[in-house]
Amino acid sequence: MLLTKKKYSNTLKILLILGFGYFFWLMLQITLEYIPLRADVSFLMIKQTEVDHRPEYLPIFYTHIYTSIFVLLFGFFAILRKDFGLKNFHRNAGKIYILLLLIFSAPAGIYMGVFANGGFFSKASFVILGCLWWVTTFKAYQYAKQKKFTLHKQWMWRSFALTLSAITLRMWKVIIVYLFHPNPMDVYQIIAWLGWIPNILLIEILITKKIL
């Protein structure tokens, strides 16, 4: 029975790593579209008003996307923890994750949220997401400093659930467009909330049930 349970657990871990690897590769491909620096490619094609009239927009945009890909990667490494044989790597990965997120990714994301497509409801969602992303990560940092590692772990999971919104937002976009073919602005308003609310609700359920 123990052998079967261990085999099942190891299989889940492998599937988790493979699944994350696939979606991380997709996110990396999106990030690489912005190398070399250009203001007329991909997402920026629909942000020309901001590009032309707000000189700070491009530097903040690039700060967000270039740091967020590393936040996603090191966040995953951090939550692997010792269960994956990465006990010594966990702390350093977590430090990089927290540093990049608190100083660069989240503040830049909040700024971008103010100018998000889809009107007030989209803007509100992305700003709230950015603020929660920063706060949950800072709480995780505080509890780590206080050596309250159970609380640290729970807040890191909350933070990483919000980090994963970069992936889940795009998944929901594909599903909604494929099934319902809505107006593009309606899509933004829907995925702005769907991208992160189910993530954080799932984590809260898992924490409440003491699974995490």
Sine and cosine of phi, psi and omega as CSV:
sin_phi,cos_phi,sin_psi,cos_psi,sin_omega,cos_omega
0.00,0.00,-0.71,0.70,0.01,-1.00
-0.89,0.45,-0.63,0.78,0.00,-1.00
-0.91,0.42,-0.66,0.75,0.02,-1.00
-0.91,0.42,-0.68,0.74,0.01,-1.00
-0.90,0.44,-0.66,0.75,0.01,-1.00
-0.91,0.41,-0.66,0.75,0.02,-1.00
-0.90,0.44,-0.66,0.76,0.03,-1.00
-0.90,0.44,-0.67,0.74,0.01,-1.00
-0.90,0.44,-0.69,0.72,0.00,-1.00
-0.90,0.43,-0.60,0.80,0.03,-1.00
-0.90,0.44,-0.68,0.73,0.04,-1.00
-0.88,0.47,-0.64,0.77,0.01,-1.00
-0.90,0.45,-0.67,0.74,0.01,-1.00
-0.90,0.43,-0.68,0.74,0.02,-1.00
-0.90,0.43,-0.61,0.79,0.03,-1.00
-0.89,0.46,-0.71,0.70,-0.01,-1.00
-0.91,0.42,-0.69,0.72,0.01,-1.00
-0.90,0.43,-0.68,0.74,0.01,-1.00
-0.90,0.44,-0.72,0.70,0.03,-1.00
-0.90,0.44,-0.66,0.75,-0.01,-1.00
-0.85,0.52,-0.65,0.76,0.00,-1.00
-0.90,0.44,-0.77,0.64,-0.04,-1.00
-0.94,0.34,-0.53,0.85,0.07,-1.00
-0.91,0.42,-0.64,0.77,0.03,-1.00
-0.88,0.48,-0.66,0.75,0.05,-1.00
-0.89,0.46,-0.68,0.74,0.01,-1.00
-0.92,0.40,-0.59,0.81,0.03,-1.00
-0.90,0.43,-0.64,0.77,0.04,-1.00
-0.88,0.48,-0.63,0.78,0.04,-1.00
-0.90,0.43,-0.69,0.73,-0.01,-1.00
-0.90,0.44,-0.65,0.76,-0.05,-1.00
-0.92,0.38,-0.29,0.96,0.07,-1.00
-0.89,0.45,-0.39,0.92,-0.05,-1.00
-0.99,-0.13,0.30,0.95,0.10,-1.00
-0.85,-0.53,0.85,-0.53,0.00,1.00
-0.95,0.32,0.16,-0.99,-0.05,-1.00
-0.87,0.50,0.83,-0.56,0.06,-1.00
-0.58,-0.81,0.47,-0.88,-0.02,-1.00
-0.95,-0.31,0.15,0.99,-0.08,-1.00
-0.75,-0.66,0.65,0.76,-0.05,-1.00
-0.73,-0.68,0.60,-0.80,0.13,-0.99
0.78,0.62,-0.80,-0.60,-0.06,-1.00
-0.83,0.56,-0.57,0.82,-0.05,-1.00
-0.92,0.40,-0.31,0.95,0.03,-1.00
-0.89,0.46,-0.47,0.88,0.00,-1.00
-0.98,-0.22,0.21,0.98,0.02,-1.00
-0.85,-0.52,0.47,0.88,-0.08,-1.00
-0.92,0.39,-0.47,0.88,0.06,-1.00
-0.87,0.48,-0.73,0.68,0.03,-1.00
-0.92,0.38,-0.67,0.74,0.00,-1.00
-0.86,0.50,-0.68,0.74,-0.07,-1.00
-0.98,0.22,-0.53,0.85,-0.15,-0.99
-0.94,-0.35,-0.14,0.99,0.00,-1.00
-0.79,-0.62,1.00,-0.10,-0.08,-1.00
-0.87,0.50,-0.38,0.93,0.00,-1.00
-0.99,0.14,-0.24,0.97,-0.15,-0.99
-0.89,0.45,-0.76,0.65,-0.04,-1.00
-0.88,0.48,-0.75,0.66,0.04,-1.00
-0.85,0.53,-0.63,0.77,0.01,-1.00
-0.94,0.34,-0.65,0.76,0.04,-1.00
-0.86,0.52,-0.76,0.65,-0.01,-1.00
-0.92,0.39,-0.58,0.82,0.09,-1.00
-0.86,0.52,-0.69,0.72,-0.03,-1.00
-0.90,0.43,-0.78,0.63,-0.11,-0.99
-0.95,0.30,-0.59,0.80,-0.03,-1.00
-0.95,0.31,-0.57,0.82,0.03,-1.00
-0.99,0.13,-0.53,0.85,-0.08,-1.00
-0.91,0.42,-0.53,0.85,0.01,-1.00
-0.91,0.41,-0.57,0.82,0.06,-1.00
-0.97,0.24,-0.56,0.83,0.09,-1.00
-0.87,0.50,-0.70,0.71,0.02,-1.00
-0.87,0.49,-0.72,0.70,-0.04,-1.00
-0.92,0.39,-0.78,0.63,-0.06,-1.00
-0.96,0.30,-0.43,0.90,0.11,-0.99
-0.90,0.44,-0.65,0.76,0.03,-1.00
-0.92,0.40,-0.69,0.72,0.05,-1.00
-0.87,0.50,-0.62,0.78,-0.04,-1.00
-0.92,0.40,-0.65,0.76,-0.04,-1.00
-0.99,0.17,-0.18,0.98,0.08,-1.00
-0.89,0.46,-0.63,0.78,0.07,-1.00
0.85,0.53,-0.27,-0.96,-0.10,-0.99
-0.95,0.31,-0.30,0.95,-0.01,-1.00
-0.87,0.49,-0.41,0.91,-0.02,-1.00
-0.97,-0.22,0.24,0.97,-0.01,-1.00
0.97,0.24,0.36,0.93,-0.04,-1.00
-0.87,-0.49,0.60,0.80,-0.09,-1.00
-0.83,0.55,-0.73,0.68,-0.05,-1.00
-0.95,0.31,-0.44,0.90,-0.02,-1.00
-0.99,0.17,-0.40,0.92,-0.09,-1.00
-0.82,0.57,-0.74,0.67,-0.08,-1.00
-0.90,0.43,-0.71,0.70,-0.04,-1.00
-0.93,0.37,-0.64,0.77,0.05,-1.00
-0.89,0.45,-0.65,0.76,0.02,-1.00
-0.90,0.43,-0.62,0.79,0.02,-1.00
-0.90,0.43,-0.69,0.72,0.01,-1.00
-0.90,0.43,-0.68,0.73,0.02,-1.00
-0.84,0.54,-0.78,0.63,-0.05,-1.00
-0.91,0.41,-0.69,0.72,-0.03,-1.00
-0.88,0.48,-0.78,0.63,-0.02,-1.00
-0.89,0.45,-0.65,0.76,-0.07,-1.00
-0.93,0.36,-0.75,0.66,-0.09,-1.00
-0.93,0.36,-0.60,0.80,-0.10,-1.00
-1.00,0.01,-0.59,0.81,-0.14,-0.99
-0.89,-0.46,-0.89,0.45,-0.21,-0.98
-0.89,0.46,-0.78,0.63,-0.06,-1.00
-0.92,0.38,-0.75,0.66,0.04,-1.00
-0.86,0.52,-0.65,0.76,0.03,-1.00
-0.91,0.41,-0.61,0.79,0.03,-1.00
-0.91,0.42,-0.62,0.78,0.04,-1.00
-0.90,0.45,-0.69,0.72,0.03,-1.00
-0.87,0.50,-0.73,0.68,-0.01,-1.00
-0.89,0.45,-0.55,0.83,0.02,-1.00
-0.87,0.49,-0.54,0.84,0.02,-1.00
-0.88,0.47,-0.47,0.88,-0.04,-1.00
-0.92,-0.38,0.38,0.92,-0.03,-1.00
-0.92,0.40,0.48,-0.88,0.10,-1.00
-0.95,0.30,0.38,-0.93,0.09,-1.00
0.98,-0.19,0.10,1.00,0.08,-1.00
0.99,0.12,-0.25,-0.97,-0.13,-0.99
-0.85,0.52,-0.69,0.73,-0.09,-1.00
-0.92,0.40,-0.61,0.79,0.07,-1.00
-0.93,0.38,-0.71,0.70,0.00,-1.00
-0.86,0.51,-0.71,0.70,-0.01,-1.00
-0.87,0.50,-0.68,0.73,-0.03,-1.00
-0.89,0.45,-0.74,0.67,-0.05,-1.00
-0.93,0.37,-0.56,0.83,0.05,-1.00
-0.93,0.36,-0.70,0.72,0.05,-1.00
-0.88,0.48,-0.69,0.72,0.04,-1.00
-0.84,0.54,-0.75,0.67,-0.01,-1.00
-0.88,0.48,-0.66,0.75,0.01,-1.00
-0.92,0.40,-0.70,0.71,0.03,-1.00
-0.90,0.43,-0.62,0.79,0.04,-1.00
-0.86,0.52,-0.71,0.70,0.00,-1.00
-0.92,0.39,-0.72,0.69,-0.08,-1.00
-0.91,0.41,-0.71,0.71,-0.02,-1.00
-0.90,0.44,-0.61,0.80,0.02,-1.00
-0.94,0.35,-0.66,0.75,0.02,-1.00
-0.90,0.43,-0.63,0.78,0.06,-1.00
-0.89,0.45,-0.65,0.76,0.04,-1.00
-0.88,0.48,-0.66,0.75,0.03,-1.00
-0.89,0.45,-0.72,0.70,-0.01,-1.00
-0.86,0.52,-0.72,0.69,-0.05,-1.00
-0.94,0.35,-0.51,0.86,0.08,-1.00
-0.91,0.41,-0.67,0.74,0.04,-1.00
-0.89,0.46,-0.56,0.83,0.00,-1.00
-1.00,0.09,0.00,1.00,-0.03,-1.00
0.88,0.48,0.47,0.88,0.12,-0.99
-1.00,-0.10,0.98,0.19,-0.27,-0.96
-0.96,0.28,-0.44,0.90,0.08,-1.00
-0.91,0.41,-0.73,0.69,0.04,-1.00
-0.92,0.40,-0.61,0.79,0.05,-1.00
-0.85,0.53,-0.72,0.69,-0.02,-1.00
-0.88,0.47,-0.69,0.72,-0.02,-1.00
-0.90,0.44,-0.67,0.74,-0.01,-1.00
-0.96,0.29,-0.50,0.87,0.10,-0.99
-0.92,0.40,-0.62,0.79,0.06,-1.00
-0.91,0.42,-0.64,0.77,0.06,-1.00
-0.88,0.47,-0.71,0.70,0.01,-1.00
-0.87,0.49,-0.72,0.69,-0.06,-1.00
-0.94,0.35,-0.50,0.87,0.09,-1.00
-0.87,0.49,-0.62,0.78,0.04,-1.00
-0.96,0.28,-0.57,0.82,0.09,-1.00
-0.86,0.51,-0.66,0.76,-0.02,-1.00
-0.93,0.38,-0.14,0.99,0.05,-1.00
-0.87,0.49,-0.43,0.90,0.06,-1.00
-0.86,0.51,-0.56,0.83,0.02,-1.00
-1.00,0.06,-0.76,0.65,-0.09,-1.00
-0.92,0.40,-0.53,0.85,0.06,-1.00
-0.86,0.51,-0.70,0.71,-0.01,-1.00
-0.95,0.32,-0.54,0.84,0.07,-1.00
-0.90,0.43,-0.72,0.69,0.03,-1.00
-0.89,0.45,-0.60,0.80,0.01,-1.00
-0.88,0.48,-0.72,0.69,0.01,-1.00
-0.88,0.48,-0.70,0.71,-0.04,-1.00
-0.90,0.43,-0.74,0.67,-0.07,-1.00
-0.92,0.40,-0.69,0.72,0.01,-1.00
-0.90,0.43,-0.65,0.76,-0.02,-1.00
-0.91,0.41,-0.65,0.76,-0.09,-1.00
-1.00,0.10,-0.61,0.79,-0.20,-0.98
-0.87,-0.50,-0.27,0.96,0.01,-1.00
0.76,0.65,0.78,0.63,-0.04,-1.00
-0.97,0.22,0.13,-0.99,0.13,-0.99
-0.88,0.48,0.66,-0.75,-0.05,-1.00
-0.80,0.61,-0.64,0.77,0.01,-1.00
-0.93,0.37,-0.54,0.84,0.08,-1.00
-0.91,0.41,-0.60,0.80,0.03,-1.00
-0.87,0.49,-0.73,0.69,0.00,-1.00
-0.85,0.53,-0.68,0.73,-0.04,-1.00
-0.91,0.41,-0.55,0.83,-0.02,-1.00
-0.98,0.22,-0.79,0.61,-0.09,-1.00
-0.95,0.31,-0.36,0.93,0.06,-1.00
-0.84,0.54,-0.58,0.81,0.01,-1.00
-1.00,-0.07,-0.64,0.77,-0.01,-1.00
-0.92,0.40,-0.42,0.91,-0.05,-1.00
-0.90,0.44,-0.46,0.89,-0.08,-1.00
-0.77,-0.64,-0.43,0.90,-0.05,-1.00
-0.90,0.43,-0.74,0.67,0.06,-1.00
-0.86,0.50,-0.57,0.82,0.02,-1.00
-0.86,0.50,-0.77,0.64,-0.08,-1.00
-0.95,0.31,-0.54,0.84,0.07,-1.00
-0.91,0.42,-0.66,0.75,0.03,-1.00
-0.89,0.46,-0.69,0.72,0.01,-1.00
-0.90,0.44,-0.65,0.76,0.02,-1.00
-0.88,0.47,-0.63,0.77,0.04,-1.00
-0.90,0.44,-0.71,0.70,-0.02,-1.00
-0.91,0.42,-0.61,0.79,0.04,-1.00
-0.93,0.36,-0.68,0.73,0.01,-1.00
-0.87,0.49,-0.63,0.78,-0.01,-1.00
-0.99,0.10,0.06,1.00,0.03,-1.00
0.88,0.47,0.50,0.87,0.08,-1.00
-0.99,0.15,-0.52,0.85,0.06,-1.00
-0.96,-0.28,0.00,0.00,0.00,0.00
